[in-house]
Amino acid sequence: MGCDGGTIPKRHELVKGPKKVEKIDKNAELVARWYYCTLSQEKLKRPIVTCELGRLYKKEAVIEFLLDKSPDKPHADSAAHIKSIKNVIELNLSDNPAWTGDKGNTKGDTYDEQRAQFICPVVGLEMNGKHRFCALRQCGCVFSERALKEIKTDICHKCGEIFKDDDVIVLNGDKDEIEELRKKMEERRLRAKMEKKSKKAKPAERVAANDHTEEVAAGPSGTTNGSKTNTRDKISFVSSTESTAEPDSSEKAVQSSSSSSAPKRPFLIMDKKSEAYKSIFTSHNSAKRTKDQSSNWVTHTAYYF
């Protein structure tokens, strides 16, 4: 069973030493982080978004992850902090004019330096992982860290929107930078929760304050500001005011006559009218007929008297 026929085994074949630590190719790691989506491991295509920790995703992959949050999904731990689409920022990237896309050399007979699809609009550095890039949380514009350091301002170089130092997110940073971004994210979310609670509590406090003021104004058993008022005194005061405000008997008669005649139609005083006006009505003498003018038979009409 082996070792026959003059074969001599060597030491590394008989003795197993410690396993060698596998070294990760830095170039391959940079390509995976800057050219591929963290969730779907597909090539990054617009629209591209970033989370509050600075990782790059395809927007379609994030939406699919939010719709189906199954733990069996691969690379689900990298997006566990994304609770809604509001937790990601759509990036406003600048295209690289030197990027040829899939039209470059595919034969492999010549060395083709890998070009980045996006660049910094201020300095012109390519976003290929060799240079540090940052994104602004307010507008989503992306710049190199060198541009932000050289041109110190609180206004975005691309869209002109105002930003703060806390709004700067380092894209694909190291572990320490990711921990700092995570602390800022947690503080920001706690602040937002406290603001929501305070907004909800304000209307309730206003209602309670209004009820309290009404109770103080009314007081228990008809008291106002701690001073009790007797109901009998109120009744006597009201009766005295009514007696002083009562009008005379003549005024009462005029008021009663006016009130009684107001809803009714007033009578026409015919004495003051002219004869031409009176001849319009059938009660005038010109409308009446004598016995000679009337016929033998009688009709009861509005014109017969």
DRENLO-779745 format. One record per residue (C-alpha): residue number from 1; chain; residue in one letter; z, x, y. Coordinates in steps of 0.02 Angstrom, whole numbers, plus 50000, padded with zeros to 5 digits. Layout:
(NUM, "A", "A", (Z, X, Y))
...
This chain:
(1, "A", "M", (50000, 50000, 50000))
(2, "A", "G", (49942, 50117, 50137))
(3, "A", "C", (49977, 50299, 50176))
(4, "A", "D", (49880, 50352, 50023))
(5, "A", "G", (49730, 50464, 50014))
(6, "A", "G", (49805, 50595, 50128))
(7, "A", "T", (49831, 50487, 50283))
(8, "A", "I", (49967, 50545, 50401))
(9, "A", "P", (50040, 50412, 50518))
(10, "A", "K", (50082, 50460, 50695))
(11, "A", "R", (50245, 50427, 50787))
(12, "A", "H", (50182, 50288, 50902))
(13, "A", "E", (50121, 50195, 50749))
(14, "A", "L", (50293, 50196, 50666))
(15, "A", "V", (50413, 50188, 50815))
(16, "A", "K", (50400, 50046, 50939))
(17, "A", "G", (50456, 50094, 51112))
(18, "A", "P", (50497, 49982, 51262))
(19, "A", "K", (50360, 49869, 51328))
(20, "A", "K", (50269, 49927, 51481))
(21, "A", "V", (50288, 49821, 51634))
(22, "A", "E", (50124, 49739, 51677))
(23, "A", "K", (50067, 49784, 51850))
(24, "A", "I", (49988, 49648, 51954))
(25, "A", "D", (49828, 49694, 52040))
(26, "A", "K", (49859, 49674, 52226))
(27, "A", "N", (49679, 49634, 52265))
(28, "A", "A", (49676, 49497, 52134))
(29, "A", "E", (49839, 49425, 52202))
(30, "A", "L", (49770, 49424, 52380))
(31, "A", "V", (49613, 49336, 52323))
(32, "A", "A", (49713, 49206, 52228))
(33, "A", "R", (49825, 49169, 52379))
(34, "A", "W", (49694, 49169, 52517))
(35, "A", "Y", (49537, 49105, 52431))
(36, "A", "Y", (49608, 48976, 52307))
(37, "A", "C", (49715, 48820, 52321))
(38, "A", "T", (49896, 48840, 52268))
(39, "A", "L", (49897, 48674, 52176))
(40, "A", "S", (49727, 48652, 52095))
(41, "A", "Q", (49680, 48839, 52085))
(42, "A", "E", (49508, 48792, 52152))
(43, "A", "K", (49414, 48877, 52293))
(44, "A", "L", (49476, 48826, 52464))
(45, "A", "K", (49357, 48708, 52553))
(46, "A", "R", (49380, 48606, 52709))
(47, "A", "P", (49487, 48510, 52746))
(48, "A", "I", (49620, 48644, 52714))
(49, "A", "V", (49804, 48610, 52746))
(50, "A", "T", (49962, 48713, 52745))
(51, "A", "C", (50141, 48664, 52708))
(52, "A", "E", (50294, 48711, 52810))
(53, "A", "L", (50315, 48865, 52700))
(54, "A", "G", (50142, 48934, 52741))
(55, "A", "R", (50051, 48901, 52577))
(56, "A", "L", (49868, 48850, 52578))
(57, "A", "Y", (49806, 48692, 52490))
(58, "A", "K", (49654, 48582, 52480))
(59, "A", "K", (49692, 48415, 52561))
(60, "A", "E", (49619, 48322, 52412))
(61, "A", "A", (49735, 48413, 52293))
(62, "A", "V", (49888, 48368, 52399))
(63, "A", "I", (49839, 48184, 52403))
(64, "A", "E", (49815, 48183, 52214))
(65, "A", "F", (49985, 48267, 52192))
(66, "A", "L", (50071, 48137, 52301))
(67, "A", "L", (49990, 47995, 52205))
(68, "A", "D", (50037, 48068, 52035))
(69, "A", "K", (50200, 48168, 52041))
(70, "A", "S", (50214, 48199, 51855))
(71, "A", "P", (50320, 48352, 51808))
(72, "A", "D", (50193, 48403, 51675))
(73, "A", "K", (50065, 48441, 51809))
(74, "A", "P", (50028, 48629, 51824))
(75, "A", "H", (50092, 48719, 51980))
(76, "A", "A", (50194, 48564, 52031))
(77, "A", "D", (50343, 48674, 52080))
(78, "A", "S", (50244, 48754, 52220))
(79, "A", "A", (50226, 48585, 52308))
(80, "A", "A", (50394, 48506, 52263))
(81, "A", "H", (50448, 48511, 52446))
(82, "A", "I", (50299, 48405, 52501))
(83, "A", "K", (50363, 48225, 52506))
(84, "A", "S", (50223, 48144, 52607))
(85, "A", "I", (50059, 48187, 52692))
(86, "A", "K", (50159, 48211, 52854))
(87, "A", "N", (50237, 48369, 52781))
(88, "A", "V", (50070, 48461, 52783))
(89, "A", "I", (49967, 48520, 52932))
(90, "A", "E", (49778, 48517, 52934))
(91, "A", "L", (49715, 48686, 52991))
(92, "A", "N", (49591, 48711, 53133))
(93, "A", "L", (49499, 48864, 53069))
(94, "A", "S", (49363, 48971, 53149))
(95, "A", "D", (49209, 49010, 53043))
(96, "A", "N", (49157, 49188, 53007))
(97, "A", "P", (48975, 49217, 53057))
(98, "A", "A", (48961, 49362, 52932))
(99, "A", "W", (49009, 49253, 52784))
(100, "A", "T", (48859, 49212, 52674))
(101, "A", "G", (48949, 49103, 52548))
(102, "A", "D", (48866, 49088, 52378))
(103, "A", "K", (48702, 49160, 52443))
(104, "A", "G", (48760, 49340, 52427))
(105, "A", "N", (48723, 49466, 52291))
(106, "A", "T", (48760, 49395, 52118))
(107, "A", "K", (48673, 49525, 52007))
(108, "A", "G", (48810, 49654, 52020))
(109, "A", "D", (48692, 49802, 52043))
(110, "A", "T", (48759, 49840, 52216))
(111, "A", "Y", (48933, 49844, 52291))
(112, "A", "D", (48962, 49694, 52401))
(113, "A", "E", (49118, 49693, 52508))
(114, "A", "Q", (49205, 49525, 52496))
(115, "A", "R", (49191, 49432, 52659))
(116, "A", "A", (49314, 49301, 52719))
(117, "A", "Q", (49257, 49127, 52766))
(118, "A", "F", (49369, 49118, 52921))
(119, "A", "I", (49417, 49239, 53060))
(120, "A", "C", (49535, 49249, 53207))
(121, "A", "P", (49449, 49175, 53361))
(122, "A", "V", (49537, 49296, 53480))
(123, "A", "V", (49531, 49467, 53395))
(124, "A", "G", (49397, 49435, 53263))
(125, "A", "L", (49497, 49492, 53111))
(126, "A", "E", (49446, 49415, 52945))
(127, "A", "M", (49570, 49304, 52854))
(128, "A", "N", (49558, 49397, 52688))
(129, "A", "G", (49742, 49439, 52658))
(130, "A", "K", (49736, 49614, 52730))
(131, "A", "H", (49795, 49551, 52899))
(132, "A", "R", (49938, 49434, 52936))
(133, "A", "F", (49890, 49262, 53002))
(134, "A", "C", (49992, 49122, 53080))
(135, "A", "A", (49965, 48937, 53107))
(136, "A", "L", (50034, 48827, 53246))
(137, "A", "R", (50128, 48674, 53186))
(138, "A", "Q", (50081, 48567, 53337))
(139, "A", "C", (49891, 48583, 53335))
(140, "A", "G", (49852, 48674, 53172))
(141, "A", "C", (49754, 48816, 53253))
(142, "A", "V", (49755, 48981, 53157))
(143, "A", "F", (49767, 49155, 53238))
(144, "A", "S", (49806, 49329, 53180))
(145, "A", "E", (49981, 49393, 53212))
(146, "A", "R", (49907, 49536, 53313))
(147, "A", "A", (49829, 49413, 53436))
(148, "A", "L", (49993, 49320, 53461))
(149, "A", "K", (50087, 49483, 53490))
(150, "A", "E", (49961, 49560, 53609))
(151, "A", "I", (49934, 49402, 53712))
(152, "A", "K", (50108, 49330, 53734))
(153, "A", "T", (50095, 49152, 53794))
(154, "A", "D", (50161, 48978, 53751))
(155, "A", "I", (49988, 48898, 53763))
(156, "A", "C", (49867, 48891, 53617))
(157, "A", "H", (49717, 49007, 53641))
(158, "A", "K", (49598, 48882, 53562))
(159, "A", "C", (49648, 48705, 53614))
(160, "A", "G", (49770, 48740, 53758))
(161, "A", "E", (49917, 48645, 53684))
(162, "A", "I", (50094, 48705, 53722))
(163, "A", "F", (50196, 48773, 53575))
(164, "A", "K", (50364, 48856, 53544))
(165, "A", "D", (50417, 49004, 53437))
(166, "A", "D", (50484, 48886, 53303))
(167, "A", "D", (50311, 48806, 53287))
(168, "A", "V", (50232, 48968, 53222))
(169, "A", "I", (50210, 48968, 53031))
(170, "A", "V", (50166, 49132, 52943))
(171, "A", "L", (50031, 49100, 52813))
(172, "A", "N", (50064, 49172, 52638))
(173, "A", "G", (50217, 49271, 52695))
(174, "A", "D", (50336, 49372, 52587))
(175, "A", "K", (50498, 49307, 52509))
(176, "A", "D", (50608, 49337, 52661))
(177, "A", "E", (50486, 49247, 52776))
(178, "A", "I", (50472, 49101, 52655))
(179, "A", "E", (50663, 49085, 52651))
(180, "A", "E", (50669, 49082, 52842))
(181, "A", "L", (50533, 48950, 52848))
(182, "A", "R", (50628, 48848, 52718))
(183, "A", "K", (50787, 48852, 52823))
(184, "A", "K", (50691, 48795, 52977))
(185, "A", "M", (50610, 48656, 52875))
(186, "A", "E", (50778, 48592, 52813))
(187, "A", "E", (50854, 48597, 52988))
(188, "A", "R", (50704, 48505, 53059))
(189, "A", "R", (50715, 48368, 52928))
(190, "A", "L", (50902, 48346, 52954))
(191, "A", "R", (50873, 48332, 53141))
(192, "A", "A", (50741, 48199, 53114))
(193, "A", "K", (50859, 48099, 53001))
(194, "A", "M", (50998, 48105, 53130))
(195, "A", "E", (50879, 48046, 53266))
(196, "A", "K", (50824, 47899, 53159))
(197, "A", "K", (51005, 47851, 53125))
(198, "A", "S", (51049, 47862, 53310))
(199, "A", "K", (50900, 47753, 53356))
(200, "A", "K", (50953, 47622, 53229))
(201, "A", "A", (51135, 47628, 53287))
(202, "A", "K", (51094, 47605, 53473))
(203, "A", "P", (51036, 47422, 53461))
(204, "A", "A", (51189, 47377, 53356))
(205, "A", "E", (51304, 47459, 53484))
(206, "A", "R", (51220, 47363, 53625))
(207, "A", "V", (51243, 47197, 53535))
(208, "A", "A", (51426, 47236, 53500))
(209, "A", "A", (51454, 47287, 53682))
(210, "A", "N", (51374, 47125, 53745))
(211, "A", "D", (51484, 47022, 53628))
(212, "A", "H", (51639, 47116, 53688))
(213, "A", "T", (51598, 47087, 53871))
(214, "A", "E", (51570, 46901, 53839))
(215, "A", "E", (51738, 46889, 53751))
(216, "A", "V", (51826, 46978, 53894))
(217, "A", "A", (51742, 46866, 54023))
(218, "A", "A", (51784, 46706, 53929))
(219, "A", "G", (51956, 46757, 53868))
(220, "A", "P", (52062, 46663, 53741))
(221, "A", "S", (52092, 46477, 53776))
(222, "A", "G", (51993, 46475, 53937))
(223, "A", "T", (52069, 46630, 54019))
(224, "A", "T", (51971, 46743, 54135))
(225, "A", "N", (52030, 46925, 54147))
(226, "A", "G", (52204, 46880, 54082))
(227, "A", "S", (52240, 46737, 54207))
(228, "A", "K", (52260, 46563, 54130))
(229, "A", "T", (52192, 46409, 54217))
(230, "A", "N", (52262, 46236, 54185))
(231, "A", "T", (52137, 46103, 54133))
(232, "A", "R", (52229, 45970, 54235))
(233, "A", "D", (52209, 46072, 54393))
(234, "A", "K", (52024, 46086, 54354))
(235, "A", "I", (52006, 45898, 54333))
(236, "A", "S", (52100, 45861, 54494))
(237, "A", "F", (51996, 45987, 54590))
(238, "A", "V", (51834, 45911, 54523))
(239, "A", "S", (51890, 45733, 54566))
(240, "A", "S", (51941, 45787, 54742))
(241, "A", "T", (51774, 45869, 54772))
(242, "A", "E", (51684, 45715, 54708))
(243, "A", "S", (51785, 45600, 54822))
(244, "A", "T", (51748, 45706, 54975))
(245, "A", "A", (51565, 45714, 54931))
(246, "A", "E", (51545, 45524, 54907))
(247, "A", "P", (51423, 45445, 55032))
(248, "A", "D", (51454, 45288, 55138))
(249, "A", "S", (51420, 45111, 55076))
(250, "A", "S", (51265, 45094, 55187))
(251, "A", "E", (51195, 45256, 55118))
(252, "A", "K", (51231, 45193, 54942))
(253, "A", "A", (51136, 45031, 54977))
(254, "A", "V", (50987, 45127, 55044))
(255, "A", "Q", (50990, 45244, 54895))
(256, "A", "S", (51005, 45100, 54771))
(257, "A", "S", (50863, 45003, 54855))
(258, "A", "S", (50754, 45157, 54860))
(259, "A", "S", (50794, 45201, 54681))
(260, "A", "S", (50762, 45023, 54622))
(261, "A", "S", (50600, 45008, 54717))
(262, "A", "A", (50539, 45183, 54678))
(263, "A", "P", (50474, 45154, 54503))
(264, "A", "K", (50397, 44987, 54549))
(265, "A", "R", (50232, 44962, 54641))
(266, "A", "P", (50266, 44916, 54824))
(267, "A", "F", (50210, 44744, 54889))
(268, "A", "L", (50069, 44733, 55011))
(269, "A", "I", (50118, 44658, 55177))
(270, "A", "M", (49971, 44542, 55211))
(271, "A", "D", (50024, 44488, 55385))
(272, "A", "K", (49981, 44655, 55459))
(273, "A", "K", (49807, 44661, 55378))
(274, "A", "S", (49645, 44604, 55460))
(275, "A", "E", (49545, 44448, 55411))
(276, "A", "A", (49403, 44552, 55342))
(277, "A", "Y", (49526, 44638, 55225))
(278, "A", "K", (49604, 44470, 55174))
(279, "A", "S", (49433, 44394, 55132))
(280, "A", "I", (49415, 44517, 54989))
(281, "A", "F", (49548, 44428, 54886))
(282, "A", "T", (49527, 44258, 54799))
(283, "A", "S", (49683, 44190, 54880))
(284, "A", "H", (49593, 44182, 55049))
(285, "A", "N", (49541, 44013, 55121))
(286, "A", "S", (49357, 44059, 55114))
(287, "A", "A", (49368, 44072, 54926))
(288, "A", "K", (49442, 43899, 54903))
(289, "A", "R", (49324, 43750, 54867))
(290, "A", "T", (49337, 43568, 54915))
(291, "A", "K", (49321, 43422, 54796))
(292, "A", "D", (49141, 43392, 54849))
(293, "A", "Q", (49094, 43570, 54813))
(294, "A", "S", (49176, 43570, 54644))
(295, "A", "S", (49083, 43500, 54493))
(296, "A", "N", (49137, 43355, 54382))
(297, "A", "W", (49197, 43469, 54246))
(298, "A", "V", (49339, 43588, 54276))
(299, "A", "T", (49341, 43772, 54229))
(300, "A", "H", (49496, 43877, 54236))
(301, "A", "T", (49434, 44036, 54311))
(302, "A", "A", (49505, 44164, 54430))
(303, "A", "Y", (49400, 44089, 54570))
(304, "A", "Y", (49459, 43908, 54551))
(305, "A", "F", (49614, 43842, 54639))
